[in-house]
Amino acid sequence: MIIDHLPRLSSTSATSTITVKSTPSKDHFHAPVLESTLPKGYLLTGLHCGIKKPKSDAPKSLDLALVLSTSSHPTSAAACFTLNAFRAAPVVVSREVLQKSGGRAAGCANAVTGKKGIEDAWEMVKAGDGLLASHRLREDATGDTTETLILSAISTQHTSSSPFYTLSPTPAAYDAAARAFMTTDTFPKLRARTFEINGKTYRMAGMDKGAGMIHPRMGDASSVGGLDHHSAPTPSPAAGLHATLLGLILTDAPVSPKSLQSALTYAVERSFNSISVDGDMSTNDTVIVMANGAGVDASTTKITEIDESTDSESYIAFRDHLTSFATDLAKLVVRDGEGATKFVGICVENAATYADAHRVASTISTSALVKTALYGEDANWGRILSATGSTPLSTPLDPTLVSVSFIPSPTSSNPTPLVVLENGEPVGVDEERASELLGEEEFDIMVDLGGQGVGGREEARYWTCDFSYEYVRINGDYRS
């Protein structure tokens, strides 16, 4: 029978007191990368240019990353950019550079600062060209999106005589570049791995940044409608916005530009477009991937680029490796969510379409009531159902088919799920088990839509965190 009320929409006790919890340390997520997993043919560094506001404990923190492909094979490049109407100047410039290069590695970043921002972004590309000779640079800058870049400081560091200038292929160089990405992040987000396609081993490394103002919706350059109109001065957004999510992935696999873009678009939809910290989309969100083919010894083997149209099997294998890797990077952003004490996966299954499953997962992930319940460690299935039922779907939802469960993480000492709703009927909640499971830092929420009455079998995942007192403090105290 359909339920006629949601008994747990509010907290279980009107007089209960929520303990203010400290944000757990995230330092253990900063894992050193092995040199054997780093892609061949790249040099990196992180520089201090004075872009970031100095901190007492880090007066000269790294704030500009340089990445250079040294491969003799033409390097392919692809990117996905924010669909926010107030796109940042570097998004405009990066898209143009990428299109002019035909998907071969070129330059990106900065913020929404109107005409001056566009000029600064182009100056960064020119400075990079001067430093790296015939090679082009992908330029990513981070920080407050209402400030123009301090180009004199940047230009000073863009010289080979600078004591900070050392391009290197080492793990330390990757770490320095990852640290240059950081703004309000509490740890550098860096990962690397090896993977195989047709018996050949390749390598992939990546870094990203983001902690607040995180709810990306990115697409490839062709899907960013009307972007050319923003080459003219654009209104500045309210002060205090962060240039939030930036991601860079490097691989030494040989991939054609068109297929690299196709693979990245697919991967981003299932990774970076499936995370939320606070439901707010940035003006700068950008994810870039470069593939230089250096994993193949050109002196002994003819390099054949992986291409969707000529070798779909190899392309799908690469696409899936990229998706898995991008997902790992995206999760790090949620784990470092501002003030977050919980890392929660939202799993929606048996939907009529993937889009339906993704929409439901997104709505649950951004619900302030769900997120505050997570902080209060309350198995509030009523709020989950409310969010689910408010989501526009391709096929009407049958509430009598919906089930909700809380699933412990694979590392939990007690793997028993907590079922709270089954086929539209509430299940008596074991409060002791609920308290135990929701007291953990990591778990999943499973929402089964029961096929939406049409036998649907599609599923999607989102990753989110809770809303804490610390999140309010960080963003309430923030000043531009």
C-alpha positions in Angstrom: 0.0 0.0 0.0 1.1 3.6 -0.6 2.3 5.4 2.5 0.1 8.3 3.4 2.6 10.1 5.6 6.4 10.5 6.1 6.9 10.1 9.8 10.6 10.9 9.7 10.6 14.2 7.8 11.7 16.0 10.9 14.2 14.9 13.5 13.1 12.1 15.7 13.2 14.3 18.8 12.2 17.9 18.8 14.2 18.5 21.9 17.3 16.5 20.9 20.7 18.3 20.9 23.1 17.9 18.0 26.7 17.6 18.9 28.9 20.0 17.0 31.4 17.6 15.4 34.9 18.6 14.3 35.7 18.0 10.6 37.8 14.8 10.4 41.3 15.0 9.0 41.6 14.4 5.3 45.4 14.1 5.2 45.4 10.4 4.6 43.8 11.0 1.2 47.0 12.6 0.0 48.7 9.5 -1.3 52.2 9.6 -2.9 52.2 8.4 -6.5 54.7 5.8 -7.7 57.1 6.9 -10.5 56.3 3.7 -12.4 52.6 4.8 -12.7 53.4 8.2 -14.1 52.8 8.7 -17.9 55.8 9.1 -20.1 56.6 12.3 -21.9 55.4 15.0 -19.5 57.2 17.6 -17.5 55.5 19.5 -14.6 56.1 22.0 -11.9 54.3 24.2 -9.4 55.3 27.9 -9.0 54.7 30.6 -6.5 53.5 33.7 -8.2 51.6 35.5 -5.5 48.1 34.9 -6.9 46.8 33.3 -3.8 46.2 35.3 -0.7 49.1 34.6 1.7 48.5 32.5 4.8 50.5 32.7 8.0 51.5 29.1 7.7 52.2 29.3 4.0 53.2 32.8 2.9 54.6 31.5 -0.4 52.3 28.7 -1.4 52.4 27.3 -4.9 49.7 28.8 -7.1 50.6 28.2 -10.8 51.0 24.8 -12.4 52.9 24.3 -15.6 52.5 21.1 -17.7 54.5 20.3 -20.8 54.3 17.3 -23.2 57.6 16.4 -24.6 56.4 13.5 -26.8 57.5 13.4 -30.5 54.0 12.3 -31.3 51.4 15.0 -31.6 49.6 15.4 -28.3 45.8 15.2 -28.3 43.8 17.4 -26.0 40.2 17.5 -24.9 38.2 19.4 -22.3 34.8 19.8 -20.7 33.7 23.2 -19.5 31.1 24.6 -17.2 27.6 25.3 -18.6 27.1 28.2 -16.3 25.9 31.2 -18.2 28.5 33.4 -16.5 31.5 31.5 -17.8 34.9 32.6 -16.7 37.3 34.3 -19.1 39.7 31.3 -19.1 36.8 29.1 -20.1 36.3 31.3 -23.1 40.0 31.4 -24.0 40.6 27.7 -23.3 37.7 26.7 -25.6 39.0 29.0 -28.4 42.6 27.7 -28.1 41.4 24.1 -28.1 39.2 24.7 -31.2 42.0 26.5 -33.1 44.4 23.7 -32.4 42.1 21.0 -33.7 42.3 19.1 -30.5 46.0 19.1 -30.4 47.5 20.2 -27.1 47.3 23.9 -26.6 46.7 26.3 -23.6 43.6 27.4 -20.1 41.9 29.5 -16.8 41.5 32.7 -14.3 37.9 33.9 -13.7 34.8 35.8 -14.7 36.3 39.3 -14.8 34.8 40.7 -18.1 37.1 42.2 -20.7 40.1 42.5 -18.4 39.8 38.7 -17.6 39.8 37.8 -21.3 42.9 40.0 -21.8 44.7 38.4 -18.8 43.8 34.9 -19.9 45.4 35.6 -23.4 48.4 37.1 -21.7 48.9 33.9 -19.7 48.8 31.8 -22.9 51.3 34.2 -24.5 53.6 34.0 -21.5 53.4 30.3 -21.5 54.3 30.2 -25.2 57.3 32.4 -24.6 58.5 30.1 -21.8 57.9 26.8 -23.6 59.0 27.9 -27.1 56.9 26.1 -29.7 54.9 24.1 -27.2 51.6 25.4 -26.0 50.5 25.5 -22.4 47.2 24.7 -20.7 46.9 27.5 -18.2 44.9 26.9 -15.1 44.6 29.5 -12.3 42.6 29.3 -9.2 41.2 31.6 -6.5 38.6 34.4 -6.1 36.7 34.8 -9.4 36.3 38.5 -9.1 40.0 39.4 -9.1 42.1 39.8 -12.2 45.4 38.0 -12.4 48.6 39.7 -11.2 50.3 39.3 -14.5 53.6 41.0 -13.5 54.1 38.5 -10.7 53.2 35.6 -13.1 55.5 36.9 -15.8 58.3 37.1 -13.4 58.0 33.4 -12.6 57.7 32.5 -16.3 61.4 32.7 -16.8 64.0 29.9 -16.8 66.2 32.0 -14.5 63.6 31.9 -11.7 64.8 29.8 -8.7 61.2 28.3 -8.6 61.3 27.1 -12.2 62.1 23.4 -12.5 60.2 21.2 -14.9 60.5 17.5 -14.0 58.8 14.1 -14.6 59.1 13.1 -11.0 56.5 12.3 -8.3 57.6 15.5 -6.5 56.9 17.6 -9.6 53.4 16.1 -9.9 52.9 16.8 -6.2 54.0 20.4 -6.7 51.6 20.9 -9.6 48.7 19.4 -7.6 49.5 21.8 -4.7 49.4 24.7 -7.1 45.8 23.8 -8.0 44.7 24.1 -4.3 42.6 27.0 -2.9 40.4 26.0 0.1 41.4 22.3 -0.4 42.9 20.7 2.7 45.1 18.2 0.7 46.5 18.0 -2.8 44.3 15.7 -4.9 46.6 13.5 -7.0 46.3 9.9 -8.4 48.2 7.7 -10.9 47.7 4.2 -12.2 48.7 1.9 -15.1 46.2 0.2 -17.4 46.2 -2.2 -20.3 44.7 -2.1 -23.8 45.3 -5.0 -26.2 48.2 -6.3 -24.0 50.0 -2.9 -24.0 50.6 -1.1 -20.7 49.9 2.6 -20.5 49.9 5.1 -17.6 47.5 7.8 -16.4 48.0 10.5 -13.8 45.7 13.3 -12.7 45.0 16.0 -10.3 42.0 18.2 -9.4 40.9 20.7 -6.9 37.7 21.7 -5.2 36.0 21.8 -1.8 33.1 24.3 -1.9 30.8 25.6 -4.6 30.7 22.1 -6.1 27.9 20.9 -8.3 29.5 20.7 -11.8 27.5 20.5 -15.0 30.1 20.4 -17.8 30.0 19.6 -21.5 32.3 19.7 -24.4 33.0 22.9 -26.3 30.2 22.2 -28.8 27.6 21.9 -26.0 28.5 25.3 -24.5 25.9 27.2 -26.4 26.4 30.9 -27.0 29.9 30.9 -25.5 31.3 33.1 -28.3 29.0 36.0 -27.1 31.0 36.2 -23.9 34.1 37.4 -25.7 32.7 40.8 -25.0 32.7 42.2 -21.4 30.4 40.3 -19.1 28.8 41.3 -15.8 30.8 40.3 -12.8 29.1 37.9 -10.4 28.7 38.6 -6.7 32.0 38.9 -4.9 33.3 35.9 -3.0 32.8 33.2 -5.6 35.5 30.5 -5.8 37.1 29.3 -9.0 36.2 25.9 -7.9 36.6 22.6 -9.8 39.6 22.2 -12.0 40.9 18.8 -13.2 43.8 17.7 -15.3 44.4 14.1 -16.6 47.5 13.0 -18.4 48.0 9.7 -20.3 50.7 8.4 -22.5 48.2 6.3 -24.6 47.8 7.4 -28.2 44.3 8.6 -28.8 42.8 10.7 -31.6 41.5 14.1 -30.6 37.9 13.4 -31.6 37.8 10.1 -29.7 39.6 11.6 -26.7 36.9 14.3 -26.5 34.2 11.6 -26.8 35.7 9.5 -24.1 36.1 12.5 -21.8 32.5 13.7 -22.3 31.3 10.2 -21.4 33.6 10.0 -18.4 32.8 13.5 -17.0 29.0 12.7 -17.1 29.6 9.7 -14.8 32.2 11.3 -12.5 32.6 15.1 -12.2 29.0 15.7 -13.3 27.9 13.2 -10.6 29.2 14.9 -7.5 27.8 17.6 -5.2 29.1 19.4 -2.1 26.6 22.2 -1.8 24.5 22.2 -5.0 26.2 25.4 -6.5 27.7 25.4 -9.9 30.9 27.4 -10.5 31.7 29.7 -13.4 35.1 28.1 -13.9 34.6 24.3 -13.8 37.0 22.7 -16.3 38.4 19.2 -16.8 41.2 18.7 -19.3 42.8 15.5 -20.6 45.9 15.1 -22.7 47.1 12.0 -24.5 50.6 12.1 -26.0 51.2 8.6 -27.3 54.6 8.4 -25.5 53.7 5.0 -24.1 54.5 3.6 -27.5 58.2 3.4 -28.6 58.0 5.2 -31.9 61.5 4.0 -32.8 60.3 0.4 -33.0 56.6 0.6 -33.3 54.3 2.5 -35.6 51.9 4.6 -33.5 48.3 4.0 -34.3 45.9 6.2 -32.3 43.0 4.7 -30.6 39.9 5.8 -32.5 36.3 5.2 -32.0 35.5 4.8 -35.7 38.3 2.4 -36.6 38.7 0.3 -33.4 35.6 0.5 -31.2 36.8 -2.2 -28.8 40.0 -0.4 -27.9 38.2 2.9 -27.7 35.6 1.5 -25.2 38.4 0.0 -23.1 40.2 3.4 -23.0 36.9 5.2 -22.3 36.1 2.9 -19.4 39.6 3.3 -17.9 39.3 7.0 -18.2 35.8 7.0 -16.5 37.1 4.9 -13.6 40.1 7.2 -13.1 38.0 10.4 -13.4 35.6 8.9 -10.8 38.4 8.4 -8.3 39.5 12.1 -8.8 35.9 13.3 -8.5 35.4 11.5 -5.2 38.4 13.2 -3.7 36.6 16.6 -4.2 33.6 15.4 -2.2 35.7 13.8 0.5 37.3 17.2 0.9 34.0 19.0 0.9 34.0 22.1 3.1 33.2 21.1 6.7 32.2 17.6 5.5 32.0 14.8 8.1 30.3 12.2 5.8 31.1 10.8 2.4 27.9 9.3 1.0 27.2 7.5 -2.3 23.6 7.9 -3.7 22.8 4.8 -5.8 19.5 4.9 -7.9 18.6 1.7 -9.6 15.8 0.2 -11.7 15.0 3.5 -13.4 13.3 3.8 -16.8 16.3 5.7 -18.2 19.8 6.6 -17.1 18.8 10.3 -17.1 15.9 9.5 -14.7 18.3 7.7 -12.3 20.8 10.5 -12.6 18.2 13.2 -11.9 16.9 11.5 -8.8 20.4 10.9 -7.4 21.2 14.6 -8.1 18.1 15.8 -6.3 18.8 13.7 -3.2 22.4 14.8 -3.2 21.5 18.5 -3.2 18.7 18.3 -0.7 19.5 20.5 2.3 17.2 18.4 4.5 18.8 15.2 3.5 22.3 16.6 4.0 21.5 18.0 7.4 20.0 14.6 8.4 23.3 13.0 7.4 25.1 15.3 9.7 22.7 14.5 12.5 23.2 10.8 11.7 19.4 10.3 11.3 18.1 7.6 8.9 15.6 10.0 7.5 14.0 8.1 4.7 11.1 10.6 4.6 13.4 13.3 3.3 14.9 11.0 0.8 11.4 10.1 -0.6 10.4 13.8 -0.7 13.5 14.6 -2.8 12.8 11.5 -5.0 9.2 12.4 -5.5 9.9 16.0 -6.5 12.2 15.0 -9.4 10.8 15.4 -12.9 11.0 12.0 -14.7 10.4 10.7 -18.2 7.9 8.1 -16.7 5.7 8.8 -13.7 7.0 7.2 -10.5 4.9 4.5 -8.8 5.5 5.1 -5.0 4.4 1.5 -4.3 7.4 0.1 -6.1 10.1 2.3 -4.4 12.5 0.9 -1.8 15.2 2.6 0.3 18.2 1.2 2.1 21.3 2.4 3.8 24.4 0.3 2.8 27.6 0.2 4.8 30.9 0.8 3.1 33.0 -2.3 2.1 35.4 -1.6 5.0 32.6 -1.5 7.6 32.9 -4.1 10.4 29.2 -4.8 10.0 28.1 -5.3 6.4 24.4 -5.7 7.1 22.3 -3.1 5.2 19.6 -1.1 6.9 16.3 -1.4 5.0 13.9 1.5 5.8 11.3 1.3 3.0 10.3 -1.7 0.9 7.9 -1.5 -2.0 6.4 1.7 -0.6 5.9 0.3 2.9 7.9 1.5 5.9 10.1 -1.1 7.6 10.5 -0.9 11.3 13.8 0.9 11.8 16.4 -0.7 14.1 17.5 2.5 15.8 20.6 0.9 17.3 21.7 -0.4 13.9 20.7 3.0 12.3 22.9 4.8 14.8 25.8 2.5 14.2 25.7 2.7 10.4 25.1 6.4 10.1 27.8 7.1 12.7 30.3 5.9 10.2 32.1 8.4 7.9 31.2 6.5 4.7 28.1 4.7 3.5 25.7 4.5 0.6 22.0 5.3 0.2 20.3 2.9 -2.2 17.0 4.0 -3.9 15.3 1.3 -6.0 12.6 2.8 -8.3 11.1 -0.6 -9.0 11.4 -0.1 -12.8 9.1 2.9 -12.7 6.3 0.6 -13.8 7.9 -0.1 -17.2 10.5 -2.6 -16.2 13.4 -0.1 -16.1 16.8 -1.4 -15.3 19.0 1.7 -15.6 21.1 3.0 -12.7 23.2 6.0 -11.8 25.4 7.0 -8.9 26.1 10.4 -7.3 28.6 11.2 -4.5 27.8 13.8 -1.8 28.5 14.9 1.7 26.7 16.3 4.7 26.0 20.0 5.7 27.8 20.8 8.9 28.1 23.8 11.2 31.7 24.2 9.8 30.4 24.6 6.3 28.2 27.5 7.4 31.1 29.0 9.3 33.5 28.7 6.3 31.1 30.3 3.9 29.6 32.8 6.3 33.1 34.1 7.2 34.4 34.2 3.7 35.2 37.7 2.3 36.4 38.6 -1.1 
